[in-house]
Amino acid sequence: MNATVQAPVTSLASQLRANDRLADGRTPLPRQFWYIAGLARDFGRKPLERTLLGQSLVFYRSTQGRPVALMNRCPHRSYPLAHGQLEGDILRCGYHGLAFAPDGRCTEIPSQETVPRGICTRSYPVAERGPFVWIWMGDDPADADESAIPDTNWLESPDWSHVTSYLFLRANYVYLHENLLDLSHFTYLHPTTLGTPEYARTPFDVQVQGDVVRITRHVAACDVPPIYSRTGIAGKMSRRTVSEFISPAMHHASAVMSDLAPAPGARRDFTIYITHFATPETQDTTHYWFAFARDFALGDAEVDEYMKSSALTAFNEDRHALEEIARIYRGEPGAPGAEIHVRSDGAGVAARRILRRLAGQ
């Protein structure tokens, strides 16, 4: 179904009752989806511990370079396998020496001659796509269909340059998705990076198609946002942005900056893709990776560094805001249910409804 979302116009009492149908920081984490486990460069031959969706995991690469993910717990006495040692493709527990293959099977117990059937630690399906490693943590590994991994083909294309980075949020992932869908905050939270004065008042359109939420804005004329000012874009521009909630794990935004008076033969359109990846660490903390891609100034290391630095400045402003909101929530447990919604919340509210349903509530 493809439907336009109307702005909230209900009474305050109706809004507050409706909050009970929205995902929030207490909503169970949806597990039947592919999530980012980390940047491909994070994983090597040294076992790495990382908590995702409330589960401690250990990651390493096999001798063939393939990423491996296991539950970070020896089934014998629960010693973290991340403190063990790799012997070829085998991870040996650092406590009593039990050895585990990449599929989680126990292959040796040094204190006895045989390994009883069924002794194992759980293994998790993983897939490497461009600069990222994805993981499936659903109940049944047989449901891990790699074709369901969201498409990020531009991160592997020579027609694009991109930078990647990471932030850790002491806040629930639901509110990160909501933040990314209401860009009226650009003007106020990001005045030195992404925002321009007219952005908050620009009309927008919200569409819901299945489990995808899309919000579109078009600024007819504006100055180049500061984050793009050192990339070769100059002069008065129009700015068209599309932000999409793709899945519990991913949000994608595109921006087309169009020169309103290009010189003869000069380029008119400049496209930016900003892809955000949210993987809950726990109910109250979130791993936040992002990729900032462009189809201009290709291969320019100075532009790479400037855009990465500027993006980190902007997204750290988001991090600060979300962590401050989480602090209020912790101190005032009734706060989320008492929140009102305004016109620009249409996309975020739609995504929160979807997240609640995907969590099985």
HELIX and SHEET records of a PDB file:
HELIX    1   1 LEU A   12  ALA A   18  1                                   7    
HELIX    2   2 ASN A   19  ARG A   21  5                                   3    
HELIX    3   3 ALA A   40  ASP A   42  5                                   3    
HELIX    4   4 LEU A   81  HIS A   83  5                                   3    
HELIX    5   5 PRO A  141  ASP A  143  5                                   3    
HELIX    6   6 GLU A  146  ALA A  148  5                                   3    
HELIX    7   7 ASN A  153  GLU A  156  5                                   4    
HELIX    8   8 TYR A  173  LEU A  181  1                                   9    
HELIX    9   9 LEU A  183  HIS A  185  5                                   3    
HELIX   10  10 PHE A  186  LEU A  189  1                                   4    
HELIX   11  11 TYR A  199  ARG A  201  5                                   3    
HELIX   12  12 PRO A  226  TYR A  228  5                                   3    
HELIX   13  13 ALA A  301  GLY A  331  1                                  31    
HELIX   14  14 PRO A  336  ALA A  338  5                                   3    
HELIX   15  15 ARG A  343  ASP A  345  5                                   3    
HELIX   16  16 GLY A  346  LEU A  358  1                                  13    
SHEET    1   A 8 ASN A   2  THR A   4  0                                        
SHEET    2   A 8 PHE A 204  GLN A 209 -1                                        
SHEET    3   A 8 VAL A 212  CYS A 222 -1                                        
SHEET    4   A 8 MET A 237  SER A 247 -1                                        
SHEET    5   A 8 MET A 250  ASP A 259 -1                                        
SHEET    6   A 8 ASP A 269  PRO A 280 -1                                        
SHEET    7   A 8 THR A 286  ARG A 294 -1                                        
SHEET    8   A 8 SER A 161  LEU A 169 -1                                        
SHEET    1   B 3 TRP A  34  LEU A  39  0                                        
SHEET    2   B 3 PHE A 132  TRP A 136 -1                                        
SHEET    3   B 3 VAL A 126  ARG A 129 -1                                        
SHEET    1   C 3 LEU A  48  LEU A  52  0                                        
SHEET    2   C 3 GLN A  55  ARG A  61 -1                                        
SHEET    3   C 3 PRO A  67  MET A  71 -1                                        
SHEET    1   D 4 GLN A  85  GLU A  87  0                                        
SHEET    2   D 4 ILE A  90  ARG A  92 -1                                        
SHEET    3   D 4 ALA A  99  PHE A 100 -1                                        
SHEET    4   D 4 CYS A 106  GLU A 108 -1                                        
END                                                                             
